[in-house]
Amino acid sequence: MDGTLFGYSEAQVAQFGLTFGVGAFILYMLFIVLNLARESKAGKFGTFVLFLVLSLGILGFVAKNVIQWVLGL
């Protein structure tokens, strides 16, 4: 074994999994927040607050990736 998977290094596979795996998880979390807003009959403002507060972690993850891309890390 030379440390590759289908011609990709371990670091490339990990980066792919992190980017798309966490991206899929974020979409699933947004679906959960939307479902929570519907079941609780939160209304427009309540739904907005739920998305705002519960989605701040997503903003942090996206900001980290943007900062890494800008700095070239």
C-alpha positions, 0 to 999 in steps of 0.5 A: 500500500502506498497510502492512496485511495483510488489515486487520492491521498489520505489528506485529499479524501479527508478534505473531500469528506469534511467538505461534502459530509459536513455540507450534507449534515448542515443541509440536514440540520436546516431541514430539522430547524424548518421541521421544528418551526412548522411543528411548533407553529412558530410563525414567520418571526419565530421561524426567522429567530430559529434559523438565526439562532440555530444556524450561527454554528453553520456561519462559523463553519462557512467563515472558517472555510472562507478565511482558509481560502482567502489566506491560502491555507 
